[in-house]
Amino acid sequence: MANYVRDRYSKIITLRISKELDEVLTEICKEYGYSSKSEFVREAVEDYIKYLSSLITDDEGLEVVDFTQAHKVIMI
């Protein structure tokens, strides 16, 4: 089992999904070369937040965050 070094920009969360969704997620990760399910979920959440942010006008004061560096996890 790998040890994870947490940086000050990361937060570990727990996500519960159905067995059927887990099977689909496993196949997607294999098919598209994701190194882990976590990597896929992080990218999917970031993309969805960016999509939702694009629907909100600037007058509503939402700051769009660049997530490209915020989710790095170091494995040792």
FIKOLZA-1660 file (N, C-alpha, C; in steps of 0.1 Angstrom, whole numbers, plus 5000, padded with zeros to 4 digits):
% residues 76
   i   px   py   pz ch aa at
   1 5008 4988 5000  A  M  N
   1 5000 5000 5000  A  M CA
   1 5009 5012 5000  A  M  C
   2 5005 5022 4992  A  A  N
   2 5013 5034 4991  A  A CA
   2 5010 5044 5002  A  A  C
   3 5020 5051 5006  A  N  N
   3 5019 5062 5015  A  N CA
   3 5017 5075 5008  A  N  C
   4 5008 5083 5012  A  Y  N
   4 5005 5096 5005  A  Y CA
   4 5010 5107 5014  A  Y  C
   5 5017 5116 5007  A  V  N
   5 5022 5128 5014  A  V CA
   5 5011 5139 5011  A  V  C
   6 5005 5144 5021  A  R  N
   6 4995 5155 5019  A  R CA
   6 5002 5168 5019  A  R  C
   7 4998 5176 5009  A  D  N
   7 5003 5190 5009  A  D CA
   7 4992 5199 5015  A  D  C
   8 4996 5211 5017  A  R  N
   8 4987 5221 5023  A  R CA
   8 4975 5225 5014  A  R  C
   9 4975 5221 5002  A  Y  N
   9 4964 5225 4992  A  Y CA
   9 4954 5213 4990  A  Y  C
  10 4956 5202 4996  A  S  N
  10 4948 5190 4993  A  S CA
  10 4940 5187 5006  A  S  C
  11 4928 5181 5003  A  K  N
  11 4919 5176 5013  A  K CA
  11 4914 5162 5009  A  K  C
  12 4915 5152 5018  A  I  N
  12 4910 5139 5014  A  I CA
  12 4896 5138 5018  A  I  C
  13 4887 5133 5009  A  I  N
  13 4873 5132 5012  A  I CA
  13 4870 5117 5009  A  I  C
  14 4858 5113 5014  A  T  N
  14 4853 5099 5012  A  T CA
  14 4841 5100 5003  A  T  C
  15 4840 5091 4993  A  L  N
  15 4830 5091 4984  A  L CA
  15 4824 5077 4983  A  L  C
  16 4811 5076 4985  A  R  N
  16 4805 5063 4984  A  R CA
  16 4797 5062 4970  A  R  C
  17 4800 5052 4962  A  I  N
  17 4792 5050 4950  A  I CA
  17 4787 5035 4949  A  I  C
  18 4778 5033 4941  A  S  N
  18 4772 5019 4939  A  S CA
  18 4783 5010 4933  A  S  C
  19 4781 4997 4935  A  K  N
  19 4790 4987 4929  A  K CA
  19 4790 4988 4914  A  K  C
  20 4778 4991 4908  A  E  N
  20 4776 4992 4894  A  E CA
  20 4784 5004 4888  A  E  C
  21 4783 5015 4895  A  L  N
  21 4791 5027 4891  A  L CA
  21 4806 5025 4893  A  L  C
  22 4810 5017 4903  A  D  N
  22 4824 5014 4905  A  D CA
  22 4829 5006 4893  A  D  C
  23 4821 4996 4889  A  E  N
  23 4825 4988 4878  A  E CA
  23 4827 4996 4865  A  E  C
  24 4818 5005 4862  A  V  N
  24 4819 5014 4851  A  V CA
  24 4831 5023 4852  A  V  C
  25 4833 5029 4864  A  L  N
  25 4845 5037 4867  A  L CA
  25 4858 5030 4864  A  L  C
  26 4859 5018 4869  A  T  N
  26 4871 5009 4867  A  T CA
  26 4874 5007 4852  A  T  C
  27 4863 5004 4845  A  E  N
  27 4865 5002 4830  A  E CA
  27 4869 5015 4823  A  E  C
  28 4863 5027 4827  A  I  N
  28 4867 5039 4821  A  I CA
  28 4882 5043 4824  A  I  C
  29 4886 5040 4836  A  C  N
  29 4900 5043 4840  A  C CA
  29 4910 5035 4832  A  C  C
  30 4906 5022 4830  A  K  N
  30 4915 5013 4822  A  K CA
  30 4915 5018 4807  A  K  C
  31 4903 5021 4802  A  E  N
  31 4902 5024 4788  A  E CA
  31 4909 5037 4784  A  E  C
  32 4908 5047 4793  A  Y  N
  32 4913 5060 4790  A  Y CA
  32 4927 5063 4797  A  Y  C
  33 4932 5053 4804  A  G  N
  33 4946 5055 4809  A  G CA
  33 4947 5063 4822  A  G  C
  34 4937 5064 4830  A  Y  N
  34 4938 5071 4843  A  Y CA
  34 4946 5062 4852  A  Y  C
  35 4954 5068 4860  A  S  N
  35 4963 5060 4869  A  S CA
  35 4955 5055 4881  A  S  C
  36 4944 5062 4884  A  S  N
  36 4935 5058 4895  A  S CA
  36 4921 5064 4894  A  S  C
  37 4912 5058 4901  A  K  N
  37 4898 5063 4901  A  K CA
  37 4898 5077 4907  A  K  C
  38 4907 5080 4917  A  S  N
  38 4907 5093 4923  A  S CA
  38 4911 5104 4913  A  S  C
  39 4921 5100 4904  A  E  N
  39 4925 5110 4893  A  E CA
  39 4913 5113 4884  A  E  C
  40 4905 5103 4881  A  F  N
  40 4894 5105 4872  A  F CA
  40 4883 5114 4879  A  F  C
  41 4880 5110 4892  A  V  N
  41 4870 5118 4899  A  V CA
  41 4874 5132 4901  A  V  C
  42 4887 5135 4904  A  R  N
  42 4892 5149 4906  A  R CA
  42 4890 5156 4893  A  R  C
  43 4894 5150 4882  A  E  N
  43 4892 5157 4869  A  E CA
  43 4878 5160 4865  A  E  C
  44 4869 5150 4868  A  A  N
  44 4855 5151 4865  A  A CA
  44 4849 5163 4874  A  A  C
  45 4852 5163 4886  A  V  N
  45 4847 5174 4895  A  V CA
  45 4852 5187 4890  A  V  C
  46 4865 5188 4887  A  E  N
  46 4870 5201 4882  A  E CA
  46 4863 5206 4870  A  E  C
  47 4861 5196 4860  A  D  N
  47 4855 5200 4848  A  D CA
  47 4840 5204 4850  A  D  C
  48 4833 5198 4859  A  Y  N
  48 4820 5201 4862  A  Y CA
  48 4819 5215 4869  A  Y  C
  49 4828 5218 4878  A  I  N
  49 4828 5231 4884  A  I CA
  49 4831 5242 4874  A  I  C
  50 4840 5239 4865  A  K  N
  50 4843 5249 4854  A  K CA
  50 4831 5251 4845  A  K  C
  51 4824 5240 4842  A  Y  N
  51 4812 5241 4834  A  Y CA
  51 4801 5250 4841  A  Y  C
  52 4799 5247 4854  A  L  N
  52 4789 5255 4862  A  L CA
  52 4793 5269 4863  A  L  C
  53 4806 5272 4865  A  S  N
  53 4812 5285 4865  A  S CA
  53 4809 5293 4852  A  S  C
  54 4810 5286 4841  A  S  N
  54 4808 5293 4828  A  S CA
  54 4793 5297 4826  A  S  C
  55 4784 5291 4834  A  L  N
  55 4770 5295 4833  A  L CA
  55 4766 5307 4841  A  L  C
  56 4775 5311 4850  A  I  N
  56 4773 5322 4860  A  I CA
  56 4780 5334 4854  A  I  C
  57 4772 5345 4854  A  T  N
  57 4778 5358 4849  A  T CA
  57 4787 5364 4859  A  T  C
  58 4796 5373 4855  A  D  N
  58 4806 5379 4864  A  D CA
  58 4799 5387 4875  A  D  C
  59 4787 5393 4872  A  D  N
  59 4780 5401 4882  A  D CA
  59 4777 5393 4895  A  D  C
  60 4777 5380 4894  A  E  N
  60 4773 5372 4906  A  E CA
  60 4785 5370 4915  A  E  C
  61 4797 5374 4911  A  G  N
  61 4808 5374 4919  A  G CA
  61 4815 5361 4921  A  G  C
  62 4813 5351 4913  A  L  N
  62 4819 5338 4915  A  L CA
  62 4834 5339 4909  A  L  C
  63 4843 5335 4917  A  E  N
  63 4857 5335 4912  A  E CA
  63 4860 5321 4907  A  E  C
  64 4864 5321 4894  A  V  N
  64 4868 5308 4888  A  V CA
  64 4882 5305 4892  A  V  C
  65 4884 5293 4898  A  V  N
  65 4897 5289 4903  A  V CA
  65 4904 5280 4893  A  V  C
  66 4917 5282 4891  A  D  N
  66 4924 5273 4882  A  D CA
  66 4929 5261 4891  A  D  C
  67 4924 5249 4888  A  F  N
  67 4926 5237 4896  A  F CA
  67 4938 5229 4891  A  F  C
  68 4945 5234 4881  A  T  N
  68 4955 5225 4874  A  T CA
  68 4967 5222 4884  A  T  C
  69 4970 5230 4894  A  Q  N
  69 4981 5227 4903  A  Q CA
  69 4975 5223 4917  A  Q  C
  70 4962 5224 4919  A  A  N
  70 4957 5222 4932  A  A CA
  70 4955 5208 4937  A  A  C
  71 4956 5198 4928  A  H  N
  71 4952 5184 4931  A  H CA
  71 4964 5174 4931  A  H  C
  72 4976 5179 4931  A  K  N
  72 4987 5170 4930  A  K CA
  72 4989 5162 4943  A  K  C
  73 4990 5149 4941  A  V  N
  73 4992 5140 4952  A  V CA
  73 5006 5133 4949  A  V  C
  74 5014 5132 4959  A  I  N
  74 5027 5126 4957  A  I CA
  74 5027 5112 4964  A  I  C
  75 5031 5102 4956  A  M  N
  75 5031 5089 4961  A  M CA
  75 5046 5085 4963  A  M  C
  76 5048 5078 4975  A  I  N
  76 5062 5073 4978  A  I CA
  76 5061 5059 4982  A  I  C
% end
